[in-house]
Amino acid sequence: MKVPPGAPSAPSRREFLGAAAGAALAGVPALLSLAKTRPPDEAPTGKKTLLILGGTRFLGPALVGAARKSGWTLTLFNRGKSNPGLFPDLEQIHGDRNESTKPLEGRKWDAVVDTSGYFPRQIRTAMESLKGNVGQYVFISSISVYADTSKPCDEASPVATTPDENAQKITNENYGALKALCEQAAEKAMPGRVTNIRPGLIVGPDDASDRFTYWPVRVAKGGEVLAPGAPTDPVQFIDVRDLGEWTIRLLDAKVTGVFNATGPAKPLGIGELLDTCKAVSASDAKFTWVPAAWLEEKKVQAWSDLPVWLPPTGETAGANSTSIARALAKGLTFRPLAVTVKETLDWWAKQPKERQAKLKAGLSAEREAEVLKAWREKSAAKAGS
């Protein structure tokens, strides 16, 4: 996925807190209506043509692979700067959507998947160029749109707002609200023909953020592992390939509406995630579970220092319990967790040594050892009192 400078590739912890604190947007009836399917008489004829805005980073290649298998004829529109040698056999139109989408004018596609929209102005500009020439528009949004994650959210839950709808820079405070505005801009331009997909944390091979990768890699190293909160604390994420394949299935079926897209299908605790990492890597890891309140005292942050996990209390009580019932009803499926863990480790093992030298998320070995030592000292003092 192409990410503008300063834009997070996945929600940060502050984004999960519903960072834009203001009144929630009034519901947009067309946007929050039950998922619907366009009648067959609206279906385009001839070969299936798909335009992907982005297409060369993480989710993009997963979409390309799934679309090819399903028989779509593909065009990619991007700057040509990320993985420029990827997909030499596909039509690629190079341009910066922040400057102009005029190269798209006069072309027709059955569908568009937008993986690189972060500002509503980007959506409006693209829609102006594509007006009347596209059958369905899929926007990759985020579950960070929700204003209040102190309780579980579904697609009808209020979304965040921002006082500056014309912001020129992505921040943790406005990311979710701007994504919500992007959704509304798309629906306004193509009412009834938009699929707004709200992924949670996207994981798996090729993830540049390391937010999930931290756990398989750390557990594989073995030894004492700092484990946050309680084993039953819920976690949610989706393998990038599951998201890509399901997105294309929605296009094949011409399904529109709003969908949360995270997983797994049944509740998963952080303990099961770590146990799976241990089983897959056959390591000697030993988990030391440390309470969330004490970690906060020591300024060990959920989501960044200890990725995937958020304490199921207070403002984040419902953040990892987002409803995916609507997506499941429309065929969202998941590969086994062990497969995602194994293939993430296999991918990581092939990375250059300099890339493996330091994970981009999670505690450093030194910091983890320091926190574990402090916890052991606290536990020993308590036992001796």
C-alpha positions as a Markdown table, in Angstrom:
| # | Residue | x | y | z |
|---|---|---|---|---|
| 1 | Met | 0.0 | 0.0 | 0.0 |
| 2 | Lys | 1.3 | 3.4 | -0.9 |
| 3 | Val | 1.4 | 5.7 | 2.2 |
| 4 | Pro | 1.8 | 9.4 | 1.9 |
| 5 | Pro | 4.6 | 10.9 | 4.0 |
| 6 | Gly | 3.7 | 10.9 | 7.6 |
| 7 | Ala | 0.7 | 8.6 | 7.2 |
| 8 | Pro | 0.6 | 5.5 | 9.3 |
| 9 | Ser | 0.3 | 2.2 | 7.4 |
| 10 | Ala | -1.9 | 0.8 | 10.1 |
| 11 | Pro | -3.7 | 2.3 | 13.1 |
| 12 | Ser | -1.6 | 3.4 | 16.0 |
| 13 | Arg | -2.6 | 3.0 | 19.6 |
| 14 | Arg | -3.8 | 6.6 | 19.8 |
| 15 | Glu | -5.9 | 6.0 | 16.7 |
| 16 | Phe | -7.6 | 3.1 | 18.4 |
| 17 | Leu | -8.5 | 5.5 | 21.3 |
| 18 | Gly | -10.8 | 7.4 | 18.9 |
| 19 | Ala | -8.3 | 10.2 | 18.8 |
| 20 | Ala | -10.4 | 12.9 | 17.3 |
| 21 | Ala | -12.4 | 13.7 | 20.4 |
| 22 | Gly | -15.6 | 15.6 | 19.2 |
| 23 | Ala | -19.1 | 14.7 | 18.5 |
| 24 | Ala | -19.6 | 11.7 | 16.2 |
| 25 | Leu | -20.7 | 12.3 | 12.6 |
| 26 | Ala | -24.4 | 11.8 | 12.0 |
| 27 | Gly | -25.0 | 8.6 | 10.2 |
| 28 | Val | -25.1 | 8.7 | 6.5 |
| 29 | Pro | -28.0 | 6.4 | 5.6 |
| 30 | Ala | -26.6 | 5.2 | 2.3 |
| 31 | Leu | -23.2 | 4.6 | 3.9 |
| 32 | Leu | -24.4 | 2.7 | 6.9 |
| 33 | Ser | -27.2 | 0.8 | 5.3 |
| 34 | Leu | -27.0 | -3.0 | 5.3 |
| 35 | Ala | -24.6 | -4.5 | 2.8 |
| 36 | Lys | -26.3 | -4.9 | -0.6 |
| 37 | Thr | -25.6 | -6.4 | -3.9 |
| 38 | Arg | -26.1 | -4.7 | -7.2 |
| 39 | Pro | -28.7 | -6.3 | -9.4 |
| 40 | Pro | -27.4 | -8.4 | -12.3 |
| 41 | Asp | -28.7 | -5.9 | -14.9 |
| 42 | Glu | -26.2 | -3.4 | -13.6 |
| 43 | Ala | -23.3 | -5.7 | -14.1 |
| 44 | Pro | -20.8 | -4.6 | -16.7 |
| 45 | Thr | -20.4 | -6.9 | -19.8 |
| 46 | Gly | -17.3 | -8.3 | -21.4 |
| 47 | Lys | -14.0 | -8.9 | -19.7 |
| 48 | Lys | -13.6 | -7.7 | -16.1 |
| 49 | Thr | -11.4 | -4.7 | -15.8 |
| 50 | Leu | -10.0 | -3.4 | -12.5 |
| 51 | Leu | -8.0 | -0.3 | -11.7 |
| 52 | Ile | -6.0 | -0.3 | -8.5 |
| 53 | Leu | -4.9 | 3.0 | -7.0 |
| 54 | Gly | -1.6 | 1.9 | -5.5 |
| 55 | Gly | -0.9 | -1.8 | -6.0 |
| 56 | Thr | 2.8 | -2.3 | -5.4 |
| 57 | Arg | 3.1 | -2.4 | -1.6 |
| 58 | Phe | 1.8 | -5.0 | 0.9 |
| 59 | Leu | -2.0 | -5.1 | 0.3 |
| 60 | Gly | -1.5 | -4.1 | -3.3 |
| 61 | Pro | 0.3 | -7.3 | -4.4 |
| 62 | Ala | -2.2 | -9.4 | -2.4 |
| 63 | Leu | -5.0 | -7.8 | -4.4 |
| 64 | Val | -3.2 | -8.2 | -7.7 |
| 65 | Gly | -2.6 | -11.9 | -7.0 |
| 66 | Ala | -6.2 | -12.5 | -6.1 |
| 67 | Ala | -7.6 | -10.5 | -9.0 |
| 68 | Arg | -5.4 | -12.4 | -11.5 |
| 69 | Lys | -6.7 | -15.7 | -10.2 |
| 70 | Ser | -10.2 | -14.5 | -10.6 |
| 71 | Gly | -9.7 | -13.4 | -14.2 |
| 72 | Trp | -9.6 | -9.6 | -13.9 |
| 73 | Thr | -7.7 | -7.5 | -16.4 |
| 74 | Leu | -5.6 | -5.1 | -14.3 |
| 75 | Thr | -4.3 | -1.5 | -14.5 |
| 76 | Leu | -2.3 | 0.0 | -11.7 |
| 77 | Phe | -2.1 | 3.8 | -11.0 |
| 78 | Asn | 0.8 | 4.9 | -8.8 |
| 79 | Arg | 3.9 | 7.0 | -8.7 |
| 80 | Gly | 6.2 | 4.2 | -9.9 |
| 81 | Lys | 8.5 | 4.7 | -6.9 |
| 82 | Ser | 7.7 | 1.7 | -4.7 |
| 83 | Asn | 8.9 | -1.7 | -6.1 |
| 84 | Pro | 9.1 | -0.2 | -9.6 |
| 85 | Gly | 10.0 | -3.6 | -11.1 |
| 86 | Leu | 7.0 | -5.4 | -9.8 |
| 87 | Phe | 4.4 | -6.6 | -12.3 |
| 88 | Pro | 6.1 | -5.7 | -15.5 |
| 89 | Asp | 3.4 | -7.5 | -17.5 |
| 90 | Leu | 0.6 | -5.3 | -16.1 |
| 91 | Glu | -0.5 | -1.9 | -17.5 |
| 92 | Gln | 0.8 | 0.8 | -15.1 |
| 93 | Ile | -0.1 | 4.4 | -15.3 |
| 94 | His | 2.3 | 6.6 | -13.4 |
| 95 | Gly | 1.2 | 9.7 | -11.7 |
| 96 | Asp | 0.9 | 11.3 | -8.2 |
| 97 | Arg | -2.8 | 11.4 | -7.1 |
| 98 | Asn | -1.9 | 14.4 | -4.9 |
| 99 | Glu | -1.1 | 16.4 | -8.0 |
| 100 | Ser | -3.4 | 15.0 | -10.7 |
| 101 | Thr | -5.5 | 12.1 | -11.7 |
| 102 | Lys | -6.1 | 13.3 | -15.2 |
| 103 | Pro | -4.2 | 10.4 | -16.8 |
| 104 | Leu | -7.3 | 8.3 | -15.7 |
| 105 | Glu | -9.8 | 10.5 | -17.6 |
| 106 | Gly | -11.6 | 8.9 | -20.6 |
| 107 | Arg | -10.8 | 5.3 | -19.5 |
| 108 | Lys | -13.4 | 2.9 | -18.3 |
| 109 | Trp | -13.1 | 0.2 | -15.7 |
| 110 | Asp | -15.6 | -2.2 | -14.2 |
| 111 | Ala | -14.2 | -1.5 | -10.7 |
| 112 | Val | -11.6 | 0.4 | -8.8 |
| 113 | Val | -9.9 | -0.5 | -5.6 |
| 114 | Asp | -8.4 | 2.5 | -3.8 |
| 115 | Thr | -5.6 | 1.4 | -1.4 |
| 116 | Ser | -3.9 | 4.8 | -1.2 |
| 117 | Gly | -6.6 | 7.3 | -0.1 |
| 118 | Tyr | -6.1 | 9.2 | 3.1 |
| 119 | Phe | -7.6 | 12.6 | 2.5 |
| 120 | Pro | -11.2 | 13.3 | 1.2 |
| 121 | Arg | -9.8 | 15.7 | -1.4 |
| 122 | Gln | -7.9 | 12.7 | -2.9 |
| 123 | Ile | -11.2 | 10.8 | -3.2 |
| 124 | Arg | -13.0 | 13.7 | -4.8 |
| 125 | Thr | -10.3 | 14.3 | -7.3 |
| 126 | Ala | -10.2 | 10.6 | -8.3 |
| 127 | Met | -14.0 | 10.6 | -8.6 |
| 128 | Glu | -13.9 | 13.6 | -10.9 |
| 129 | Ser | -11.5 | 11.9 | -13.3 |
| 130 | Leu | -13.4 | 8.6 | -13.1 |
| 131 | Lys | -17.0 | 10.0 | -13.1 |
| 132 | Gly | -19.3 | 7.8 | -15.2 |
| 133 | Asn | -16.6 | 5.4 | -16.2 |
| 134 | Val | -16.5 | 3.0 | -13.2 |
| 135 | Gly | -19.1 | 0.5 | -12.1 |
| 136 | Gln | -18.0 | -0.1 | -8.5 |
| 137 | Tyr | -15.5 | 1.7 | -6.1 |
| 138 | Val | -13.8 | -0.1 | -3.2 |
| 139 | Phe | -12.2 | 2.1 | -0.7 |
| 140 | Ile | -9.7 | 0.6 | 1.8 |
| 141 | Ser | -10.5 | 2.5 | 5.0 |
| 142 | Ser | -9.7 | 1.5 | 8.6 |
| 143 | Ile | -11.3 | 0.5 | 11.9 |
| 144 | Ser | -9.6 | 3.6 | 13.2 |
| 145 | Val | -12.7 | 5.5 | 12.0 |
| 146 | Tyr | -14.6 | 4.7 | 15.2 |
| 147 | Ala | -14.9 | 7.5 | 17.8 |
| 148 | Asp | -15.3 | 5.4 | 20.9 |
| 149 | Thr | -13.5 | 2.1 | 21.4 |
| 150 | Ser | -14.4 | 1.8 | 25.0 |
| 151 | Lys | -16.9 | -0.8 | 23.8 |
| 152 | Pro | -17.1 | -3.1 | 20.8 |
| 153 | Cys | -17.9 | -1.3 | 17.6 |
| 154 | Asp | -19.9 | -2.4 | 14.6 |
| 155 | Glu | -20.4 | -0.7 | 11.2 |
| 156 | Ala | -23.2 | 1.5 | 12.6 |
| 157 | Ser | -21.1 | 2.8 | 15.5 |
| 158 | Pro | -20.4 | 6.6 | 15.4 |
| 159 | Val | -17.2 | 7.7 | 13.6 |
| 160 | Ala | -14.7 | 10.2 | 14.6 |
| 161 | Thr | -14.6 | 13.9 | 13.4 |
| 162 | Thr | -11.9 | 16.4 | 12.9 |
| 163 | Pro | -12.1 | 20.2 | 13.2 |
| 164 | Asp | -10.0 | 20.5 | 10.1 |
| 165 | Glu | -11.6 | 18.5 | 7.2 |
| 166 | Asn | -9.1 | 20.0 | 4.8 |
| 167 | Ala | -6.0 | 18.9 | 6.7 |
| 168 | Gln | -2.9 | 18.6 | 4.6 |
| 169 | Lys | -1.0 | 16.2 | 6.9 |
| 170 | Ile | -1.9 | 12.9 | 8.5 |
| 171 | Thr | -1.5 | 12.7 | 12.3 |
| 172 | Asn | -2.5 | 10.2 | 14.9 |
| 173 | Glu | -5.3 | 12.6 | 16.0 |
| 174 | Asn | -6.9 | 13.0 | 12.6 |
| 175 | Tyr | -6.2 | 9.7 | 10.7 |
| 176 | Gly | -9.4 | 7.9 | 11.6 |
| 177 | Ala | -11.6 | 10.9 | 11.1 |
| 178 | Leu | -10.1 | 11.6 | 7.7 |
| 179 | Lys | -10.6 | 8.0 | 6.6 |
| 180 | Ala | -14.3 | 8.4 | 7.6 |
| 181 | Leu | -14.5 | 11.5 | 5.5 |
| 182 | Cys | -13.0 | 9.6 | 2.6 |
| 183 | Glu | -15.7 | 7.0 | 2.9 |
| 184 | Gln | -18.4 | 9.6 | 2.8 |
| 185 | Ala | -16.8 | 11.4 | -0.2 |
| 186 | Ala | -16.8 | 8.1 | -2.1 |
| 187 | Glu | -20.4 | 7.3 | -1.3 |
| 188 | Lys | -21.5 | 10.9 | -2.2 |
| 189 | Ala | -19.9 | 10.6 | -5.6 |
| 190 | Met | -21.1 | 7.1 | -6.4 |
| 191 | Pro | -24.2 | 6.4 | -4.2 |
| 192 | Gly | -25.0 | 2.7 | -3.9 |
| 193 | Arg | -21.9 | 1.6 | -5.8 |
| 194 | Val | -19.2 | 1.9 | -3.1 |
| 195 | Thr | -17.7 | -0.8 | -0.9 |
| 196 | Asn | -16.0 | 0.7 | 2.2 |
| 197 | Ile | -13.8 | -1.9 | 3.8 |
| 198 | Arg | -12.4 | -1.1 | 7.3 |
| 199 | Pro | -9.5 | -3.4 | 8.0 |
| 200 | Gly | -7.9 | -3.9 | 11.4 |
| 201 | Leu | -4.2 | -4.6 | 11.8 |
| 202 | Ile | -3.1 | -6.1 | 8.5 |
| 203 | Val | -0.3 | -8.8 | 9.0 |
| 204 | Gly | 1.7 | -11.4 | 7.2 |
| 205 | Pro | 4.7 | -11.6 | 4.8 |
| 206 | Asp | 5.9 | -8.3 | 3.4 |
| 207 | Asp | 4.6 | -6.2 | 6.4 |
| 208 | Ala | 6.9 | -3.2 | 6.6 |
| 209 | Ser | 5.6 | -2.2 | 10.1 |
| 210 | Asp | 6.7 | -5.3 | 12.0 |
| 211 | Arg | 3.7 | -4.8 | 14.3 |
| 212 | Phe | 2.7 | -8.4 | 14.1 |
| 213 | Thr | 6.1 | -9.8 | 13.0 |
| 214 | Tyr | 7.6 | -8.8 | 16.4 |
| 215 | Trp | 5.8 | -11.7 | 18.2 |
| 216 | Pro | 6.8 | -14.6 | 15.9 |
| 217 | Val | 10.4 | -13.3 | 15.7 |
| 218 | Arg | 10.7 | -12.6 | 19.4 |
| 219 | Val | 9.1 | -15.9 | 20.5 |
| 220 | Ala | 11.3 | -17.8 | 18.0 |
| 221 | Lys | 14.4 | -16.5 | 19.8 |
| 222 | Gly | 13.3 | -18.2 | 23.0 |
| 223 | Gly | 14.1 | -17.5 | 26.6 |
| 224 | Glu | 12.0 | -15.4 | 28.9 |
| 225 | Val | 9.4 | -13.3 | 27.0 |
| 226 | Leu | 7.6 | -10.4 | 28.4 |
| 227 | Ala | 3.9 | -11.1 | 27.8 |
| 228 | Pro | 1.4 | -8.3 | 28.4 |
| 229 | Gly | -1.7 | -8.3 | 30.5 |
| 230 | Ala | -3.5 | -11.7 | 30.7 |
| 231 | Pro | -3.5 | -14.6 | 28.2 |
| 232 | Thr | -7.2 | -14.1 | 27.6 |
| 233 | Asp | -6.9 | -10.4 | 26.5 |
| 234 | Pro | -8.4 | -10.3 | 23.0 |
| 235 | Val | -6.4 | -9.5 | 19.9 |
| 236 | Gln | -7.6 | -9.0 | 16.3 |
| 237 | Phe | -5.8 | -8.8 | 13.0 |
| 238 | Ile | -6.1 | -10.1 | 9.4 |
| 239 | Asp | -3.6 | -11.8 | 7.1 |
| 240 | Val | -3.0 | -9.5 | 4.1 |
| 241 | Arg | -3.8 | -12.4 | 1.7 |
| 242 | Asp | -7.1 | -13.1 | 3.4 |
| 243 | Leu | -8.0 | -9.4 | 3.0 |
| 244 | Gly | -6.9 | -9.3 | -0.6 |
| 245 | Glu | -8.8 | -12.4 | -1.6 |
| 246 | Trp | -12.0 | -11.4 | 0.2 |
| 247 | Thr | -11.9 | -7.9 | -1.4 |
| 248 | Ile | -11.8 | -9.5 | -4.9 |
| 249 | Arg | -14.6 | -11.9 | -4.0 |
| 250 | Leu | -16.7 | -8.9 | -3.0 |
| 251 | Leu | -16.0 | -7.4 | -6.4 |
| 252 | Asp | -16.9 | -10.6 | -8.2 |
| 253 | Ala | -20.2 | -10.6 | -6.4 |
| 254 | Lys | -20.7 | -6.9 | -6.8 |
| 255 | Val | -21.3 | -6.4 | -3.1 |
| 256 | Thr | -21.4 | -2.9 | -1.8 |
| 257 | Gly | -21.8 | -1.4 | 1.7 |
| 258 | Val | -19.6 | -1.0 | 4.8 |
| 259 | Phe | -17.6 | -3.8 | 6.4 |
| 260 | Asn | -15.2 | -4.2 | 9.3 |
| 261 | Ala | -12.5 | -6.6 | 8.1 |
| 262 | Thr | -10.4 | -8.1 | 10.9 |
| 263 | Gly | -10.1 | -11.5 | 12.4 |
| 264 | Pro | -10.1 | -14.2 | 13.4 |
| 265 | Ala | -13.6 | -15.6 | 13.1 |
| 266 | Lys | -13.8 | -16.5 | 16.8 |
| 267 | Pro | -12.3 | -14.6 | 19.7 |
| 268 | Leu | -8.5 | -15.0 | 20.1 |
| 269 | Gly | -6.5 | -14.2 | 23.2 |
| 270 | Ile | -2.9 | -12.9 | 23.2 |
| 271 | Gly | -2.0 | -16.1 | 25.0 |
| 272 | Glu | -3.1 | -18.3 | 22.2 |
| 273 | Leu | -1.2 | -16.1 | 19.7 |
| 274 | Leu | 2.0 | -16.5 | 21.7 |
| 275 | Asp | 1.5 | -20.2 | 22.2 |
| 276 | Thr | 1.0 | -20.6 | 18.4 |
| 277 | Cys | 4.2 | -18.7 | 17.8 |
| 278 | Lys | 6.0 | -21.0 | 20.2 |
| 279 | Ala | 4.6 | -24.1 | 18.7 |
| 280 | Val | 5.4 | -23.1 | 15.1 |
| 281 | Ser | 9.0 | -22.1 | 15.9 |
| 282 | Ala | 9.6 | -24.9 | 18.4 |
| 283 | Ser | 11.3 | -22.5 | 20.7 |
| 284 | Asp | 12.0 | -22.8 | 24.4 |
| 285 | Ala | 10.2 | -19.5 | 25.1 |
| 286 | Lys | 8.8 | -19.0 | 28.6 |
| 287 | Phe | 6.1 | -16.3 | 29.0 |
| 288 | Thr | 6.1 | -14.0 | 32.0 |
| 289 | Trp | 2.7 | -12.3 | 32.2 |
| 290 | Val | 2.9 | -8.8 | 33.5 |
| 291 | Pro | -0.2 | -6.8 | 34.5 |
| 292 | Ala | -1.3 | -3.9 | 32.2 |
| 293 | Ala | -1.4 | -1.3 | 35.0 |
| 294 | Trp | 2.2 | -2.0 | 36.0 |
| 295 | Leu | 3.4 | -1.9 | 32.4 |
| 296 | Glu | 1.8 | 1.5 | 32.1 |
| 297 | Glu | 3.5 | 2.7 | 35.2 |
| 298 | Lys | 6.8 | 1.7 | 33.6 |
| 299 | Lys | 5.9 | 3.5 | 30.4 |
| 300 | Val | 5.7 | 0.3 | 28.4 |
| 301 | Gln | 3.1 | 1.2 | 25.8 |
| 302 | Ala | 0.5 | -1.2 | 24.4 |
| 303 | Trp | 0.4 | -1.5 | 20.6 |
| 304 | Ser | 3.8 | 0.1 | 20.0 |
| 305 | Asp | 6.1 | -1.5 | 22.6 |
| 306 | Leu | 4.0 | -4.6 | 22.8 |
| 307 | Pro | 2.3 | -4.8 | 19.5 |
| 308 | Val | -1.2 | -6.2 | 18.6 |
| 309 | Trp | -2.2 | -6.1 | 22.2 |
| 310 | Leu | -4.4 | -3.4 | 23.9 |
| 311 | Pro | -5.6 | -3.6 | 27.5 |
| 312 | Pro | -9.3 | -4.5 | 27.5 |
| 313 | Thr | -10.1 | -1.7 | 29.9 |
| 314 | Gly | -11.0 | 1.9 | 29.8 |
| 315 | Glu | -10.8 | 3.7 | 26.4 |
| 316 | Thr | -9.5 | 0.5 | 24.7 |
| 317 | Ala | -11.9 | -1.9 | 26.3 |
| 318 | Gly | -13.6 | -2.7 | 23.0 |
| 319 | Ala | -10.8 | -2.0 | 20.5 |
| 320 | Asn | -9.9 | -5.6 | 19.9 |
| 321 | Ser | -13.5 | -6.8 | 20.0 |
| 322 | Thr | -14.7 | -5.2 | 16.8 |
| 323 | Ser | -17.7 | -7.0 | 15.3 |
| 324 | Ile | -17.1 | -8.7 | 11.9 |
| 325 | Ala | -20.4 | -10.4 | 11.7 |
| 326 | Arg | -21.3 | -8.5 | 8.5 |
| 327 | Ala | -18.1 | -9.5 | 6.8 |
| 328 | Leu | -18.4 | -13.1 | 7.8 |
| 329 | Ala | -21.9 | -13.2 | 6.4 |
| 330 | Lys | -20.4 | -12.0 | 3.1 |
| 331 | Gly | -17.8 | -14.7 | 3.0 |
| 332 | Leu | -14.8 | -13.4 | 4.8 |
| 333 | Thr | -12.5 | -16.4 | 5.7 |
| 334 | Phe | -9.2 | -16.8 | 7.4 |
| 335 | Arg | -6.2 | -19.1 | 6.9 |
| 336 | Pro | -5.0 | -20.9 | 10.1 |
| 337 | Leu | -3.0 | -18.6 | 12.5 |
| 338 | Ala | -0.2 | -21.1 | 12.4 |
| 339 | Val | 0.1 | -20.6 | 8.7 |
| 340 | Thr | 0.4 | -16.9 | 9.0 |
| 341 | Val | 3.0 | -17.2 | 11.8 |
| 342 | Lys | 5.1 | -19.7 | 9.8 |
| 343 | Glu | 5.0 | -17.8 | 6.6 |
| 344 | Thr | 5.8 | -14.6 | 8.3 |
| 345 | Leu | 8.9 | -16.2 | 9.9 |
| 346 | Asp | 9.8 | -17.7 | 6.5 |
| 347 | Trp | 9.6 | -14.3 | 4.9 |
| 348 | Trp | 11.6 | -12.7 | 7.8 |
| 349 | Ala | 14.4 | -15.2 | 7.4 |
| 350 | Lys | 14.9 | -14.1 | 3.8 |
| 351 | Gln | 15.3 | -10.4 | 4.7 |
| 352 | Pro | 18.7 | -8.7 | 4.5 |
| 353 | Lys | 20.8 | -8.8 | 7.6 |
| 354 | Glu | 20.5 | -5.1 | 8.1 |
| 355 | Arg | 16.7 | -5.4 | 8.0 |
| 356 | Gln | 16.7 | -8.2 | 10.6 |
| 357 | Ala | 19.0 | -6.2 | 12.9 |
| 358 | Lys | 16.2 | -4.1 | 14.3 |
| 359 | Leu | 12.5 | -4.6 | 14.3 |
| 360 | Lys | 10.5 | -1.5 | 13.6 |
| 361 | Ala | 8.0 | -2.3 | 16.4 |
| 362 | Gly | 8.2 | -3.9 | 19.8 |
| 363 | Leu | 10.6 | -3.7 | 22.7 |
| 364 | Ser | 14.4 | -3.9 | 22.1 |
| 365 | Ala | 16.1 | -6.8 | 23.8 |
| 366 | Glu | 17.7 | -4.5 | 26.3 |
| 367 | Arg | 14.5 | -2.8 | 27.2 |
| 368 | Glu | 12.6 | -6.1 | 27.6 |
| 369 | Ala | 15.3 | -7.4 | 29.9 |
| 370 | Glu | 15.2 | -4.2 | 32.0 |
| 371 | Val | 11.4 | -4.4 | 32.4 |
| 372 | Leu | 11.5 | -8.1 | 33.2 |
| 373 | Lys | 14.2 | -7.6 | 35.8 |
| 374 | Ala | 12.1 | -4.8 | 37.5 |
| 375 | Trp | 9.1 | -7.1 | 37.5 |
| 376 | Arg | 11.0 | -9.9 | 39.1 |
| 377 | Glu | 12.3 | -7.5 | 41.8 |
| 378 | Lys | 8.8 | -6.3 | 42.5 |
| 379 | Ser | 7.5 | -9.8 | 42.7 |
| 380 | Ala | 10.3 | -10.9 | 45.0 |
| 381 | Ala | 9.8 | -7.9 | 47.3 |
| 382 | Lys | 6.0 | -8.6 | 47.5 |
| 383 | Ala | 6.6 | -12.3 | 48.2 |
| 384 | Gly | 9.1 | -11.4 | 51.0 |
| 385 | Ser | 6.8 | -8.9 | 52.7 |
